[in-house]
Amino acid sequence: MKYREHFDRQVTCEDVWIPTRDGRTHLHARIWRPTDAETNPVPALLEYLPYRKTDWTAPRDAQRHPWYAGHGYASVRVDIRGHGDSEGTPGDEYDAQELADGVDVVNWLAEQPWCTGKVGMFGISWGGFNSLQIAALAPEPLKAIVTVCSTDDRYDNDVHYTGGAVLGIDMLAWAGTMLAFAARPPDPTSVGKDRWLPMWRERLEALDPFLHTWLAHQQRDDYWRHGSVCEDYTAIDAAVLAVGGWNDPYRDTVLRLVEHLPDDRVRGIVGPWSHQYPDRGLPPGPAIGFLQETLRWWDQHLKGEDTGIMREPKLRAWLNDPVPPATSYDVMPGRWVGDDNWPSPSVSWDERTLGGTGTGTGAAAPVLVRSPQHTGLDAGRFFPFGNASDLPPDQREEDGRSVCFDSAPLDARVEILGRPRVRLRLDSATPRAHVVARVCDVAPDGSSTLVTRGVLNLLSRHGRDRAVEWTPGTYETVEFELNGIGYAFPPGHRIRVAVSDTYWPWVWPHGERGQLTVLPAESALLLPVRDPASDEHEDEHEYEGRGPIRFEEPEQALPLPVTYERPAEATPERLVTYDVAKGEWTLEVDPNYGGSRVYPDGLRYEESARETYRIRADDPLSAVAVSEWTIRLRRGDDWDAEIMTRTELRATATEFIMDSRMETRADGETVVKRAWHRTTPRTSA
């Protein structure tokens, strides 16, 4: 990592209040810009988040906002309404108020005397989401965005549902996290010593756990269509640089955006990365000079300079070389490949029948799939964050809990790029069931590396907007996509398709223990196979003079001098235990978002969290998920605020049961204490 201390333009930083259209609510912003911008105006870049610029994202902000300012931009970090130091009360994620406020901020920035009138937006995760969504509202000054680890489809590619099934691991965990995050107070140094407590109390009284809303919409209805730009890609006028990682759950968005947006307004990059900006150097690498690459994007679309970025391939993707299974890789081996069209003419479909390869079956024999309920404990983290235990371990135990279909040993290397599909001819013994498919790379020693996976709630097989029960005793053919991947299977290895009907805790089980019957001879794996010979014709490309794909080394502004404190008694990030007498499996997770730290202004931010998932191997109704958070913010003897939350989800055969509680304190005295109990029918989950 190269750190820049000096730039061509000197940088100043100021905190300001930005008005919104209601005339009553102001959003708190931190603006880094060149000191001479009043006389030499610059474009503005906006990052718009609920995660608190004064503490939680401050280290990350320091890496990039001053860097952009030093290169001739006003780089702006704004707290969303009701979060951080902004006024108002928190709403649902990406609600109409958040997006309207975002449009107001874009227009306000364009009107400032130090701004040229052109604005860009960028962000990762939440900030990547609302960059896309605000771009779809098309405020006139917004000319370009960089969206990282985001989604175009809030229902089928977010933390709530996958393949029409409830995401047990993150539906609960992220709802619990956001309850704790939304309960954090404004900082007295920003809003005033007399204002922070009344503002906090107002915020706390308005809170309602997101979980209630998310589980009230178990099908793809208007609630999920809101903010899903896949509903109308043509609404986006801004130029879009979409960035993702093969180890991030949102990588398919990059593939869809480069497919559906015009060639002159979109470019995509997918690396090996986790849910992180790709310059941070967190596993798996290699990291890239992401800030330099985005500067090319901004200079092209906000300053009108020809930086050459529009002559790059429409999609630049990292093709992973084969690796033995591990929960973390410092650097993923592989290479960059480029395609000027997506879908690419270099990729063709290779259909491989499952017939004759099922465990213990003949070519025509039906195969029974009835996995124990704890199948999925080795799935790894839904949001890999660069931690030591994030990625899936050796899949042999998971494979043993599934039905596996193996290819013969490969005669030659097989490279895939895109979204594989699985077609299954099957029958379900129950009206409601799931089917889960994993593609694994099986080495000669038997080790099994997870390559990609996908889920289908059979209720949603005819569309995510409806629930159609299965008629037991009836065979149907279902086909579903797996997550996108770039991967090379080496000669001598086998390609395995592992099929299960459970995947806990990623997928919340239906209320009845089921069983699937699969006909292998009428089922297939469809692989998007990339012709490696396409790499040999770079010199024949329509863009003359384009060489191999390369990125600069990572570069950032000087890091914020933050001191990170390790807990006195460290606990495992992921711990699986089995109670033999009960037949109960427990997974305990420390999400490890950053832990406790001390900031240069004396702020001490303490954070601890634990997620717990329990299930008995033979009982889907035994599933329980719990999220617990404790957060404390204090600065000397002047300020001391604490937040404690607990969120629990369980279910009967007919309804979900949600229990949440929150307690907050200031200087040891209770500020607000609340509890919620809700139930909602299981309409399709």
Disulfide bonds with the S-S distance in Angstrom:
none
